[in-house]
Amino acid sequence: MKRCSKCGVPKNEDEFRIRPVGNGVTHKRKTVRESWCKECHRELARKTQKRKRDSDANYDRIRSLKNKFGLTLDDYDRLYEQQHGVCAICGGINDGGRRLLVDHDHKTERVRGLLCIRCNSLLGHAHDDVTVLAKAIAYLGV
């Protein structure tokens, strides 16, 4: 049993995170148990995330753009300006005043442009398959 230095509750050792100490060069690489339990660490993380969200209204958007597409908010804004604020396929704006969505090639992860929800869904349902899209055009009689 080990007592958490944050909440003071005695808990099993597996309730404490393991972290490495030493750099393996000047010190032997070994591990130690954290002094705070996992639940206290989670609570701290929740509070930190809430503070970040409260301080920046775009926090989730910025994080999502960076994690999913490797874009900054400035990158998105540049794309938006290059497309004059309209969908790269249909030239319309997104329904309900929503932002245009980032479209990317799922194989190469390369960002292609910004699309409205309908055009993004169209490509998604066709699995970006040009043959399927060509058959859909032929079906429409164009």
Secondary structure as a PSIPRED ss2 file (coil, helix, strand):
# PSIPRED VFORMAT (PSIPRED V4.0)

   1 M C   1.000  0.000  0.000
   2 K E   0.000  0.000  1.000
   3 R E   0.000  0.000  1.000
   4 C C   1.000  0.000  0.000
   5 S C   1.000  0.000  0.000
   6 K C   1.000  0.000  0.000
   7 C C   1.000  0.000  0.000
   8 G C   1.000  0.000  0.000
   9 V C   1.000  0.000  0.000
  10 P E   0.000  0.000  1.000
  11 K E   0.000  0.000  1.000
  12 N C   1.000  0.000  0.000
  13 E H   0.000  1.000  0.000
  14 D H   0.000  1.000  0.000
  15 E H   0.000  1.000  0.000
  16 F E   0.000  0.000  1.000
  17 R E   0.000  0.000  1.000
  18 I E   0.000  0.000  1.000
  19 R E   0.000  0.000  1.000
  20 P E   0.000  0.000  1.000
  21 V E   0.000  0.000  1.000
  22 G C   1.000  0.000  0.000
  23 N C   1.000  0.000  0.000
  24 G C   1.000  0.000  0.000
  25 V C   1.000  0.000  0.000
  26 T C   1.000  0.000  0.000
  27 H C   1.000  0.000  0.000
  28 K C   1.000  0.000  0.000
  29 R C   1.000  0.000  0.000
  30 K E   0.000  0.000  1.000
  31 T E   0.000  0.000  1.000
  32 V E   0.000  0.000  1.000
  33 R E   0.000  0.000  1.000
  34 E E   0.000  0.000  1.000
  35 S E   0.000  0.000  1.000
  36 W E   0.000  0.000  1.000
  37 C E   0.000  0.000  1.000
  38 K H   0.000  1.000  0.000
  39 E H   0.000  1.000  0.000
  40 C H   0.000  1.000  0.000
  41 H H   0.000  1.000  0.000
  42 R H   0.000  1.000  0.000
  43 E H   0.000  1.000  0.000
  44 L H   0.000  1.000  0.000
  45 A H   0.000  1.000  0.000
  46 R H   0.000  1.000  0.000
  47 K H   0.000  1.000  0.000
  48 T H   0.000  1.000  0.000
  49 Q H   0.000  1.000  0.000
  50 K H   0.000  1.000  0.000
  51 R H   0.000  1.000  0.000
  52 K H   0.000  1.000  0.000
  53 R H   0.000  1.000  0.000
  54 D H   0.000  1.000  0.000
  55 S H   0.000  1.000  0.000
  56 D C   1.000  0.000  0.000
  57 A C   1.000  0.000  0.000
  58 N C   1.000  0.000  0.000
  59 Y H   0.000  1.000  0.000
  60 D H   0.000  1.000  0.000
  61 R H   0.000  1.000  0.000
  62 I H   0.000  1.000  0.000
  63 R H   0.000  1.000  0.000
  64 S H   0.000  1.000  0.000
  65 L H   0.000  1.000  0.000
  66 K H   0.000  1.000  0.000
  67 N H   0.000  1.000  0.000
  68 K H   0.000  1.000  0.000
  69 F H   0.000  1.000  0.000
  70 G C   1.000  0.000  0.000
  71 L C   1.000  0.000  0.000
  72 T C   1.000  0.000  0.000
  73 L H   0.000  1.000  0.000
  74 D H   0.000  1.000  0.000
  75 D H   0.000  1.000  0.000
  76 Y H   0.000  1.000  0.000
  77 D H   0.000  1.000  0.000
  78 R H   0.000  1.000  0.000
  79 L H   0.000  1.000  0.000
  80 Y H   0.000  1.000  0.000
  81 E H   0.000  1.000  0.000
  82 Q H   0.000  1.000  0.000
  83 Q C   1.000  0.000  0.000
  84 H C   1.000  0.000  0.000
  85 G C   1.000  0.000  0.000
  86 V C   1.000  0.000  0.000
  87 C C   1.000  0.000  0.000
  88 A C   1.000  0.000  0.000
  89 I C   1.000  0.000  0.000
  90 C C   1.000  0.000  0.000
  91 G C   1.000  0.000  0.000
  92 G C   1.000  0.000  0.000
  93 I C   1.000  0.000  0.000
  94 N C   1.000  0.000  0.000
  95 D H   0.000  1.000  0.000
  96 G H   0.000  1.000  0.000
  97 G H   0.000  1.000  0.000
  98 R C   1.000  0.000  0.000
  99 R C   1.000  0.000  0.000
 100 L C   1.000  0.000  0.000
 101 L E   0.000  0.000  1.000
 102 V E   0.000  0.000  1.000
 103 D E   0.000  0.000  1.000
 104 H E   0.000  0.000  1.000
 105 D C   1.000  0.000  0.000
 106 H C   1.000  0.000  0.000
 107 K C   1.000  0.000  0.000
 108 T C   1.000  0.000  0.000
 109 E C   1.000  0.000  0.000
 110 R C   1.000  0.000  0.000
 111 V E   0.000  0.000  1.000
 112 R E   0.000  0.000  1.000
 113 G E   0.000  0.000  1.000
 114 L E   0.000  0.000  1.000
 115 L E   0.000  0.000  1.000
 116 C C   1.000  0.000  0.000
 117 I H   0.000  1.000  0.000
 118 R H   0.000  1.000  0.000
 119 C H   0.000  1.000  0.000
 120 N H   0.000  1.000  0.000
 121 S H   0.000  1.000  0.000
 122 L H   0.000  1.000  0.000
 123 L H   0.000  1.000  0.000
 124 G H   0.000  1.000  0.000
 125 H H   0.000  1.000  0.000
 126 A C   1.000  0.000  0.000
 127 H C   1.000  0.000  0.000
 128 D C   1.000  0.000  0.000
 129 D C   1.000  0.000  0.000
 130 V H   0.000  1.000  0.000
 131 T H   0.000  1.000  0.000
 132 V H   0.000  1.000  0.000
 133 L H   0.000  1.000  0.000
 134 A H   0.000  1.000  0.000
 135 K H   0.000  1.000  0.000
 136 A H   0.000  1.000  0.000
 137 I H   0.000  1.000  0.000
 138 A H   0.000  1.000  0.000
 139 Y H   0.000  1.000  0.000
 140 L H   0.000  1.000  0.000
 141 G C   1.000  0.000  0.000
 142 V C   1.000  0.000  0.000
